[in-house]
Amino acid sequence: MEDLFALEEWRRRSPDVPDGPWLKDFGSFKLRGEGKYPKTFLLKGQAAQGQNIE
């Protein structure tokens, strides 16, 4: 649940993301997107490509 709350808080801050592929790690899952749109949720340990954002 903590990671889901972290996702909600992160989205509320309207984060700056790159125009191309990006990746945000929340611990138990990763959110992968492209430009301003989130595209895929990945489980911990699944490989992902994209610029890692803080």
C-alpha distance matrix in Angstrom:
0.0 3.8 5.4 5.2 6.4 8.7 9.9 10.8 12.5 14.2 15.6 16.8 18.9 20.7 20.7 24.0 23.8 26.9 29.0 28.7 25.9 22.9 19.7 16.6 14.6 10.9 11.0 9.6 11.2 14.0 15.2 18.9 21.3 24.9 26.2 24.2 22.6 19.4 20.6 18.4 15.0 15.8 14.3 14.5 18.2 19.5 22.3 22.2 24.9 25.0 25.1 22.1 21.1 19.6
3.8 0.0 3.8 5.5 5.2 6.2 8.7 9.9 10.6 12.2 14.4 15.4 16.9 19.1 18.8 22.0 22.1 25.3 27.8 27.6 25.0 21.7 18.5 15.0 12.9 9.1 9.4 9.3 11.2 13.5 14.8 18.6 20.9 24.4 25.4 23.5 22.4 19.4 21.1 19.1 15.8 16.4 15.1 14.5 18.1 19.7 22.0 21.8 24.2 23.9 23.4 20.2 18.9 16.8
5.4 3.8 0.0 3.8 5.4 4.9 6.2 8.7 9.8 10.3 12.4 14.3 15.5 17.1 16.4 19.4 19.1 22.1 24.5 24.1 21.3 18.1 14.8 11.5 9.4 5.7 6.7 6.8 7.8 9.8 11.1 14.8 17.2 20.8 22.1 20.4 19.2 16.0 17.6 15.6 12.4 12.9 12.0 11.6 15.2 16.5 18.6 18.1 20.5 20.2 19.9 16.8 15.7 14.2
5.2 5.5 3.8 0.0 3.8 5.3 5.0 6.3 8.7 9.8 10.7 12.5 14.6 15.9 16.0 19.1 18.9 22.1 24.1 23.9 21.4 18.4 15.6 12.5 11.5 8.1 10.0 9.2 9.1 10.8 11.0 14.7 16.6 20.1 21.2 19.1 17.6 14.5 16.2 14.5 11.6 13.2 12.9 13.6 17.3 17.8 20.0 19.2 21.4 21.0 21.0 18.4 17.0 15.9
6.4 5.2 5.4 3.8 0.0 3.8 5.4 5.0 6.2 8.5 9.9 10.6 12.7 14.8 15.2 18.7 19.3 22.7 25.0 25.3 23.2 20.0 17.4 14.0 13.3 9.8 11.9 12.0 12.3 13.6 13.5 17.1 18.6 21.8 22.4 19.9 18.9 16.4 18.7 17.6 14.9 16.6 16.4 16.7 20.3 21.1 23.0 22.0 23.8 22.9 22.4 19.6 17.6 15.8
8.7 6.2 4.9 5.3 3.8 0.0 3.8 5.4 5.1 6.0 8.6 9.9 10.9 13.0 12.6 15.9 16.4 19.9 22.5 22.8 20.7 17.3 14.7 11.0 10.3 7.2 9.8 11.0 11.1 11.7 11.7 15.1 16.7 19.8 20.2 18.1 17.6 15.1 17.7 16.7 14.2 15.6 15.6 15.3 18.7 19.5 21.0 19.7 21.3 20.2 19.2 16.3 14.1 12.1
9.9 8.7 6.2 5.0 5.4 3.8 0.0 3.8 5.5 5.1 6.2 8.6 10.1 11.2 10.9 14.1 14.2 17.5 19.7 20.0 17.9 14.8 12.5 9.3 9.6 7.2 10.5 11.2 10.0 9.8 8.9 12.2 13.4 16.5 17.1 14.9 14.0 11.5 14.0 13.4 11.3 13.4 14.2 14.7 18.0 18.1 19.4 17.7 19.2 17.9 17.4 15.0 13.0 11.9
10.8 9.9 8.7 6.3 5.0 5.4 3.8 0.0 3.8 5.5 5.3 6.3 8.9 10.3 11.4 14.9 15.6 19.2 21.1 22.0 20.3 17.5 15.7 12.7 13.3 10.9 14.0 14.5 13.4 13.4 12.0 15.0 15.5 18.3 18.4 15.5 14.8 12.9 15.7 15.6 14.0 16.5 17.4 18.2 21.6 21.6 22.9 21.1 22.4 21.0 20.4 18.2 15.8 14.6
12.5 10.6 9.8 8.7 6.2 5.1 5.5 3.8 0.0 3.8 5.5 5.1 6.6 9.2 10.0 13.8 15.2 19.0 21.3 22.5 21.1 18.0 16.3 13.0 13.7 11.4 14.6 15.9 15.2 15.0 13.8 16.6 17.0 19.5 19.1 16.3 16.4 15.0 18.2 18.2 16.6 18.8 19.6 19.7 23.0 23.3 24.4 22.5 23.4 21.6 20.3 17.9 15.0 13.0
14.2 12.2 10.3 9.8 8.5 6.0 5.1 5.5 3.8 0.0 3.8 5.5 5.4 7.1 6.8 10.4 11.5 15.3 17.8 18.9 17.6 14.4 13.0 9.9 11.3 9.9 13.5 15.2 14.0 12.8 11.3 13.7 14.0 16.3 15.8 13.3 13.8 12.4 15.8 16.1 14.9 17.0 18.3 18.3 21.2 21.3 21.8 19.6 20.2 18.1 16.7 14.4 11.4 9.8
15.6 14.4 12.4 10.7 9.9 8.6 6.2 5.3 5.5 3.8 0.0 3.8 5.4 5.3 6.5 10.0 11.0 14.7 16.6 18.0 17.0 14.4 13.6 11.2 13.3 12.2 16.0 17.0 15.2 13.8 11.4 13.3 12.7 14.8 14.1 11.0 11.2 10.4 14.0 15.0 14.4 17.2 19.0 19.8 22.7 22.2 22.7 20.1 20.5 18.4 17.4 15.8 13.0 12.3
16.8 15.4 14.3 12.5 10.6 9.9 8.6 6.3 5.1 5.5 3.8 0.0 3.8 5.4 8.0 11.6 13.6 17.3 19.2 21.0 20.4 17.9 17.2 14.7 16.5 15.0 18.6 19.8 18.4 17.3 15.1 17.1 16.4 18.2 16.9 13.6 14.3 13.9 17.6 18.6 18.0 20.8 22.4 23.0 26.1 25.8 26.4 23.9 24.2 21.9 20.6 19.0 15.8 14.6
18.9 16.9 15.5 14.6 12.7 10.9 10.1 8.9 6.6 5.4 5.4 3.8 0.0 3.8 5.5 9.0 11.7 15.4 17.7 19.8 19.6 16.9 16.5 14.0 16.1 15.2 18.8 20.6 19.3 17.8 15.7 17.3 16.5 17.8 16.2 13.2 14.8 14.8 18.6 19.8 19.4 21.8 23.4 23.6 26.3 26.2 26.3 23.7 23.6 20.9 19.0 17.4 13.8 12.3
20.7 19.1 17.1 15.9 14.8 13.0 11.2 10.3 9.2 7.1 5.3 5.4 3.8 0.0 3.8 6.7 9.1 12.7 14.5 16.9 17.0 14.8 15.2 13.5 16.3 16.1 19.8 21.5 19.5 17.4 14.7 15.6 14.0 14.8 12.8 9.7 11.6 12.4 16.2 18.1 18.3 21.0 23.2 23.8 26.2 25.5 25.3 22.3 21.9 19.0 17.4 16.4 13.1 12.7
20.7 18.8 16.4 16.0 15.2 12.6 10.9 11.4 10.0 6.8 6.5 8.0 5.5 3.8 0.0 3.8 6.2 9.9 12.4 14.5 14.5 11.9 12.3 10.8 13.8 14.2 17.9 19.9 17.9 15.4 13.0 13.6 12.4 13.1 11.4 9.1 11.4 11.8 15.4 17.0 17.3 19.4 21.6 21.7 23.9 23.3 22.7 19.7 19.0 15.9 13.9 12.9 9.5 9.2
24.0 22.0 19.4 19.1 18.7 15.9 14.1 14.9 13.8 10.4 10.0 11.6 9.0 6.7 3.8 0.0 3.8 6.9 9.5 12.0 12.7 10.7 12.1 11.6 15.0 16.3 19.8 22.0 19.7 16.7 14.3 13.9 12.1 11.8 9.5 8.2 11.3 12.4 15.8 17.7 18.6 20.5 23.0 23.1 24.7 23.8 22.7 19.4 18.0 14.5 12.2 12.1 8.9 9.7
23.8 22.1 19.1 18.9 19.3 16.4 14.2 15.6 15.2 11.5 11.0 13.6 11.7 9.1 6.2 3.8 0.0 3.8 6.7 8.4 9.0 7.1 9.2 9.7 13.4 15.3 18.7 20.6 17.9 14.6 12.0 10.8 8.8 8.4 6.5 6.4 9.1 10.1 12.9 14.9 16.2 17.9 20.7 20.9 22.3 21.0 19.6 16.1 14.4 11.0 9.1 9.6 7.3 9.5
26.9 25.3 22.1 22.1 22.7 19.9 17.5 19.2 19.0 15.3 14.7 17.3 15.4 12.7 9.9 6.9 3.8 0.0 3.8 5.5 7.1 6.7 9.9 11.6 15.2 17.8 20.8 22.7 19.8 16.2 13.7 11.6 9.4 7.6 5.7 7.7 10.3 11.7 13.7 15.9 17.6 18.9 22.0 22.2 23.0 21.4 19.3 15.7 13.3 9.6 7.8 9.8 8.6 11.6
29.0 27.8 24.5 24.1 25.0 22.5 19.7 21.1 21.3 17.8 16.6 19.2 17.7 14.5 12.4 9.5 6.7 3.8 0.0 3.8 6.9 8.3 11.9 14.2 17.9 20.4 23.5 24.9 21.7 18.0 15.2 12.5 9.5 6.4 4.0 7.0 9.5 11.7 13.1 15.9 18.4 20.0 23.3 24.1 24.7 22.6 20.4 16.7 14.0 10.7 10.1 12.7 12.1 15.3
28.7 27.6 24.1 23.9 25.3 22.8 20.0 22.0 22.5 18.9 18.0 21.0 19.8 16.9 14.5 12.0 8.4 5.5 3.8 0.0 3.8 6.5 10.2 13.3 16.7 19.6 22.3 23.5 20.2 16.4 14.0 10.7 8.2 5.1 5.3 8.9 10.1 11.4 11.9 14.2 16.8 17.8 21.2 22.0 22.1 19.8 17.3 13.6 10.7 7.7 8.0 11.2 11.8 15.4
25.9 25.0 21.3 21.4 23.2 20.7 17.9 20.3 21.1 17.6 17.0 20.4 19.6 17.0 14.5 12.7 9.0 7.1 6.9 3.8 0.0 3.8 7.1 10.6 13.7 16.7 19.1 20.1 16.8 13.0 10.8 7.4 5.8 4.3 6.6 9.6 9.7 9.6 9.6 11.1 13.5 14.1 17.5 18.3 18.4 16.0 13.6 9.9 7.3 4.6 6.2 9.0 10.4 14.0
22.9 21.7 18.1 18.4 20.0 17.3 14.8 17.5 18.0 14.4 14.4 17.9 16.9 14.8 11.9 10.7 7.1 6.7 8.3 6.5 3.8 0.0 3.8 7.0 10.2 13.3 15.8 17.2 14.1 10.3 8.4 5.8 5.3 5.9 7.7 9.5 9.8 8.9 9.8 10.6 12.0 12.6 15.6 16.0 16.5 14.7 12.8 9.1 7.4 4.2 4.4 5.8 6.8 10.4
19.7 18.5 14.8 15.6 17.4 14.7 12.5 15.7 16.3 13.0 13.6 17.2 16.5 15.2 12.3 12.1 9.2 9.9 11.9 10.2 7.1 3.8 0.0 3.8 6.5 9.8 12.1 13.5 10.5 6.8 5.8 4.5 6.4 8.7 10.8 11.7 11.3 9.1 10.0 9.5 9.8 9.9 12.4 12.4 13.2 11.9 10.6 7.4 7.2 5.5 5.8 4.8 6.1 9.0
16.6 15.0 11.5 12.5 14.0 11.0 9.3 12.7 13.0 9.9 11.2 14.7 14.0 13.5 10.8 11.6 9.7 11.6 14.2 13.3 10.6 7.0 3.8 0.0 3.8 6.4 9.3 11.2 8.8 5.6 5.2 6.4 8.5 11.3 12.7 12.6 12.4 9.8 11.5 10.7 9.8 10.1 11.9 11.5 13.2 12.8 12.4 10.1 10.7 9.2 8.5 6.0 5.5 6.8
14.6 12.9 9.4 11.5 13.3 10.3 9.6 13.3 13.7 11.3 13.3 16.5 16.1 16.3 13.8 15.0 13.4 15.2 17.9 16.7 13.7 10.2 6.5 3.8 0.0 3.8 5.7 8.0 6.4 4.4 6.5 8.7 11.6 14.7 16.4 16.3 15.7 12.7 13.8 12.0 10.0 9.3 9.9 8.6 10.5 11.1 11.4 10.2 11.8 11.4 11.0 7.8 8.1 8.2
10.9 9.1 5.7 8.1 9.8 7.2 7.2 10.9 11.4 9.9 12.2 15.0 15.2 16.1 14.2 16.3 15.3 17.8 20.4 19.6 16.7 13.3 9.8 6.4 3.8 0.0 3.8 6.0 5.6 5.7 7.7 10.9 13.7 17.1 18.6 17.7 16.9 13.7 15.1 13.2 10.4 10.2 10.0 8.9 11.9 12.9 14.2 13.4 15.4 15.0 14.6 11.3 10.8 9.8
11.0 9.4 6.7 10.0 11.9 9.8 10.5 14.0 14.6 13.5 16.0 18.6 18.8 19.8 17.9 19.8 18.7 20.8 23.5 22.3 19.1 15.8 12.1 9.3 5.7 3.8 0.0 3.8 5.5 7.2 10.3 13.3 16.5 19.9 21.8 21.2 20.2 16.8 17.7 15.1 12.0 10.7 9.2 6.9 9.8 11.8 13.6 13.8 16.3 16.6 16.5 13.1 13.3 12.3
9.6 9.3 6.8 9.2 12.0 11.0 11.2 14.5 15.9 15.2 17.0 19.8 20.6 21.5 19.9 22.0 20.6 22.7 24.9 23.5 20.1 17.2 13.5 11.2 8.0 6.0 3.8 0.0 3.8 7.2 10.4 13.5 16.9 20.5 22.8 22.1 20.5 16.8 17.1 14.0 10.4 9.0 6.6 5.2 8.8 10.6 13.3 14.0 17.1 17.9 18.5 15.6 16.0 15.5
11.2 11.2 7.8 9.1 12.3 11.1 10.0 13.4 15.2 14.0 15.2 18.4 19.3 19.5 17.9 19.7 17.9 19.8 21.7 20.2 16.8 14.1 10.5 8.8 6.4 5.6 5.5 3.8 0.0 3.8 6.8 9.9 13.3 17.0 19.4 18.9 17.0 13.3 13.3 10.3 6.8 5.6 4.6 4.9 8.3 8.8 11.1 11.1 14.1 15.0 15.9 13.5 14.1 14.3
14.0 13.5 9.8 10.8 13.6 11.7 9.8 13.4 15.0 12.8 13.8 17.3 17.8 17.4 15.4 16.7 14.6 16.2 18.0 16.4 13.0 10.3 6.8 5.6 4.4 5.7 7.2 7.2 3.8 0.0 3.8 6.4 9.9 13.4 15.9 15.8 14.1 10.6 10.8 8.2 5.7 5.0 6.4 6.7 9.0 8.5 9.6 8.4 10.9 11.3 12.3 10.1 11.0 12.0
15.2 14.8 11.1 11.0 13.5 11.7 8.9 12.0 13.8 11.3 11.4 15.1 15.7 14.7 13.0 14.3 12.0 13.7 15.2 14.0 10.8 8.4 5.8 5.2 6.5 7.7 10.3 10.4 6.8 3.8 0.0 3.8 6.6 10.3 12.6 12.2 10.4 6.8 7.5 5.9 4.8 6.3 9.0 10.3 12.4 11.1 11.5 9.3 10.9 10.5 11.5 10.1 10.3 11.8
18.9 18.6 14.8 14.7 17.1 15.1 12.2 15.0 16.6 13.7 13.3 17.1 17.3 15.6 13.6 13.9 10.8 11.6 12.5 10.7 7.4 5.8 4.5 6.4 8.7 10.9 13.3 13.5 9.9 6.4 3.8 0.0 3.8 7.2 10.1 10.7 8.9 6.0 5.7 5.1 6.3 7.5 10.9 12.3 13.4 11.2 10.6 7.5 8.1 7.6 9.4 9.2 10.1 12.7
21.3 20.9 17.2 16.6 18.6 16.7 13.4 15.5 17.0 14.0 12.7 16.4 16.5 14.0 12.4 12.1 8.8 9.4 9.5 8.2 5.8 5.3 6.4 8.5 11.6 13.7 16.5 16.9 13.3 9.9 6.6 3.8 0.0 3.8 6.6 7.3 5.6 4.0 4.6 6.6 9.0 10.9 14.5 16.0 17.2 14.8 13.8 10.4 9.8 8.2 9.7 10.5 10.7 13.6
24.9 24.4 20.8 20.1 21.8 19.8 16.5 18.3 19.5 16.3 14.8 18.2 17.8 14.8 13.1 11.8 8.4 7.6 6.4 5.1 4.3 5.9 8.7 11.3 14.7 17.1 19.9 20.5 17.0 13.4 10.3 7.2 3.8 0.0 3.8 6.2 5.6 6.5 6.9 9.6 12.5 14.3 17.9 19.4 20.1 17.6 16.0 12.3 10.7 8.4 9.7 11.7 12.0 15.2
26.2 25.4 22.1 21.2 22.4 20.2 17.1 18.4 19.1 15.8 14.1 16.9 16.2 12.8 11.4 9.5 6.5 5.7 4.0 5.3 6.6 7.7 10.8 12.7 16.4 18.6 21.8 22.8 19.4 15.9 12.6 10.1 6.6 3.8 0.0 3.8 5.6 8.0 9.7 12.8 15.4 17.5 21.0 22.2 23.2 20.9 19.3 15.6 13.7 10.8 10.9 12.9 12.2 15.2
24.2 23.5 20.4 19.1 19.9 18.1 14.9 15.5 16.3 13.3 11.0 13.6 13.2 9.7 9.1 8.2 6.4 7.7 7.0 8.9 9.6 9.5 11.7 12.6 16.3 17.7 21.2 22.1 18.9 15.8 12.2 10.7 7.3 6.2 3.8 0.0 3.8 6.8 9.6 12.8 15.0 17.7 21.0 22.4 24.0 22.0 20.9 17.4 16.1 13.3 13.2 14.2 12.7 14.9
22.6 22.4 19.2 17.6 18.9 17.6 14.0 14.8 16.4 13.8 11.2 14.3 14.8 11.6 11.4 11.3 9.1 10.3 9.5 10.1 9.7 9.8 11.3 12.4 15.7 16.9 20.2 20.5 17.0 14.1 10.4 8.9 5.6 5.6 5.6 3.8 0.0 3.8 6.2 9.7 12.2 15.1 18.6 20.5 22.2 19.9 19.3 15.9 15.2 13.2 14.0 14.9 13.9 16.2
19.4 19.4 16.0 14.5 16.4 15.1 11.5 12.9 15.0 12.4 10.4 13.9 14.8 12.4 11.8 12.4 10.1 11.7 11.7 11.4 9.6 8.9 9.1 9.8 12.7 13.7 16.8 16.8 13.3 10.6 6.8 6.0 4.0 6.5 8.0 6.8 3.8 0.0 3.8 6.3 8.4 11.5 14.9 16.9 18.7 16.5 16.4 13.3 13.5 12.1 13.2 13.4 12.8 14.9
20.6 21.1 17.6 16.2 18.7 17.7 14.0 15.7 18.2 15.8 14.0 17.6 18.6 16.2 15.4 15.8 12.9 13.7 13.1 11.9 9.6 9.8 10.0 11.5 13.8 15.1 17.7 17.1 13.3 10.8 7.5 5.7 4.6 6.9 9.7 9.6 6.2 3.8 0.0 3.8 7.2 10.0 13.7 16.2 17.6 14.8 14.7 11.8 12.3 11.8 13.9 14.6 14.9 17.4
18.4 19.1 15.6 14.5 17.6 16.7 13.4 15.6 18.2 16.1 15.0 18.6 19.8 18.1 17.0 17.7 14.9 15.9 15.9 14.2 11.1 10.6 9.5 10.7 12.0 13.2 15.1 14.0 10.3 8.2 5.9 5.1 6.6 9.6 12.8 12.8 9.7 6.3 3.8 0.0 3.8 6.3 10.0 12.8 14.2 11.5 12.0 9.8 11.4 11.9 14.3 14.3 15.1 17.3
15.0 15.8 12.4 11.6 14.9 14.2 11.3 14.0 16.6 14.9 14.4 18.0 19.4 18.3 17.3 18.6 16.2 17.6 18.4 16.8 13.5 12.0 9.8 9.8 10.0 10.4 12.0 10.4 6.8 5.7 4.8 6.3 9.0 12.5 15.4 15.0 12.2 8.4 7.2 3.8 0.0 3.8 6.8 9.7 11.9 9.8 11.3 10.1 12.5 13.3 15.3 14.3 15.0 16.5
15.8 16.4 12.9 13.2 16.6 15.6 13.4 16.5 18.8 17.0 17.2 20.8 21.8 21.0 19.4 20.5 17.9 18.9 20.0 17.8 14.1 12.6 9.9 10.1 9.3 10.2 10.7 9.0 5.6 5.0 6.3 7.5 10.9 14.3 17.5 17.7 15.1 11.5 10.0 6.3 3.8 0.0 3.8 6.6 8.2 6.1 8.1 7.9 11.1 12.8 15.0 13.7 15.2 16.8
14.3 15.1 12.0 12.9 16.4 15.6 14.2 17.4 19.6 18.3 19.0 22.4 23.4 23.2 21.6 23.0 20.7 22.0 23.3 21.2 17.5 15.6 12.4 11.9 9.9 10.0 9.2 6.6 4.6 6.4 9.0 10.9 14.5 17.9 21.0 21.0 18.6 14.9 13.7 10.0 6.8 3.8 0.0 3.8 6.1 5.6 8.9 10.0 13.6 15.5 17.4 15.6 17.1 18.0
14.5 14.5 11.6 13.6 16.7 15.3 14.7 18.2 19.7 18.3 19.8 23.0 23.6 23.8 21.7 23.1 20.9 22.2 24.1 22.0 18.3 16.0 12.4 11.5 8.6 8.9 6.9 5.2 4.9 6.7 10.3 12.3 16.0 19.4 22.2 22.4 20.5 16.9 16.2 12.8 9.7 6.6 3.8 0.0 3.8 5.7 8.6 10.2 13.7 15.5 16.8 14.5 16.2 16.6
18.2 18.1 15.2 17.3 20.3 18.7 18.0 21.6 23.0 21.2 22.7 26.1 26.3 26.2 23.9 24.7 22.3 23.0 24.7 22.1 18.4 16.5 13.2 13.2 10.5 11.9 9.8 8.8 8.3 9.0 12.4 13.4 17.2 20.1 23.2 24.0 22.2 18.7 17.6 14.2 11.9 8.2 6.1 3.8 0.0 3.8 6.3 9.1 12.6 15.0 16.7 14.7 17.1 18.1
19.5 19.7 16.5 17.8 21.1 19.5 18.1 21.6 23.3 21.3 22.2 25.8 26.2 25.5 23.3 23.8 21.0 21.4 22.6 19.8 16.0 14.7 11.9 12.8 11.1 12.9 11.8 10.6 8.8 8.5 11.1 11.2 14.8 17.6 20.9 22.0 19.9 16.5 14.8 11.5 9.8 6.1 5.6 5.7 3.8 0.0 3.8 6.5 10.2 13.0 15.4 14.2 16.9 18.5
22.3 22.0 18.6 20.0 23.0 21.0 19.4 22.9 24.4 21.8 22.7 26.4 26.3 25.3 22.7 22.7 19.6 19.3 20.4 17.3 13.6 12.8 10.6 12.4 11.4 14.2 13.6 13.3 11.1 9.6 11.5 10.6 13.8 16.0 19.3 20.9 19.3 16.4 14.7 12.0 11.3 8.1 8.9 8.6 6.3 3.8 0.0 3.8 7.0 10.3 12.8 12.3 15.5 17.7
22.2 21.8 18.1 19.2 22.0 19.7 17.7 21.1 22.5 19.6 20.1 23.9 23.7 22.3 19.7 19.4 16.1 15.7 16.7 13.6 9.9 9.1 7.4 10.1 10.2 13.4 13.8 14.0 11.1 8.4 9.3 7.5 10.4 12.3 15.6 17.4 15.9 13.3 11.8 9.8 10.1 7.9 10.0 10.2 9.1 6.5 3.8 0.0 3.8 6.8 9.6 9.7 12.8 15.4
24.9 24.2 20.5 21.4 23.8 21.3 19.2 22.4 23.4 20.2 20.5 24.2 23.6 21.9 19.0 18.0 14.4 13.3 14.0 10.7 7.3 7.4 7.2 10.7 11.8 15.4 16.3 17.1 14.1 10.9 10.9 8.1 9.8 10.7 13.7 16.1 15.2 13.5 12.3 11.4 12.5 11.1 13.6 13.7 12.6 10.2 7.0 3.8 0.0 3.8 7.1 8.5 11.8 15.1
25.0 23.9 20.2 21.0 22.9 20.2 17.9 21.0 21.6 18.1 18.4 21.9 20.9 19.0 15.9 14.5 11.0 9.6 10.7 7.7 4.6 4.2 5.5 9.2 11.4 15.0 16.6 17.9 15.0 11.3 10.5 7.6 8.2 8.4 10.8 13.3 13.2 12.1 11.8 11.9 13.3 12.8 15.5 15.5 15.0 13.0 10.3 6.8 3.8 0.0 3.8 6.2 9.0 12.6
25.1 23.4 19.9 21.0 22.4 19.2 17.4 20.4 20.3 16.7 17.4 20.6 19.0 17.4 13.9 12.2 9.1 7.8 10.1 8.0 6.2 4.4 5.8 8.5 11.0 14.6 16.5 18.5 15.9 12.3 11.5 9.4 9.7 9.7 10.9 13.2 14.0 13.2 13.9 14.3 15.3 15.0 17.4 16.8 16.7 15.4 12.8 9.6 7.1 3.8 0.0 3.8 6.2 9.9
22.1 20.2 16.8 18.4 19.6 16.3 15.0 18.2 17.9 14.4 15.8 19.0 17.4 16.4 12.9 12.1 9.6 9.8 12.7 11.2 9.0 5.8 4.8 6.0 7.8 11.3 13.1 15.6 13.5 10.1 10.1 9.2 10.5 11.7 12.9 14.2 14.9 13.4 14.6 14.3 14.3 13.7 15.6 14.5 14.7 14.2 12.3 9.7 8.5 6.2 3.8 0.0 3.8 6.9
21.1 18.9 15.7 17.0 17.6 14.1 13.0 15.8 15.0 11.4 13.0 15.8 13.8 13.1 9.5 8.9 7.3 8.6 12.1 11.8 10.4 6.8 6.1 5.5 8.1 10.8 13.3 16.0 14.1 11.0 10.3 10.1 10.7 12.0 12.2 12.7 13.9 12.8 14.9 15.1 15.0 15.2 17.1 16.2 17.1 16.9 15.5 12.8 11.8 9.0 6.2 3.8 0.0 3.8
19.6 16.8 14.2 15.9 15.8 12.1 11.9 14.6 13.0 9.8 12.3 14.6 12.3 12.7 9.2 9.7 9.5 11.6 15.3 15.4 14.0 10.4 9.0 6.8 8.2 9.8 12.3 15.5 14.3 12.0 11.8 12.7 13.6 15.2 15.2 14.9 16.2 14.9 17.4 17.3 16.5 16.8 18.0 16.6 18.1 18.5 17.7 15.4 15.1 12.6 9.9 6.9 3.8 0.0
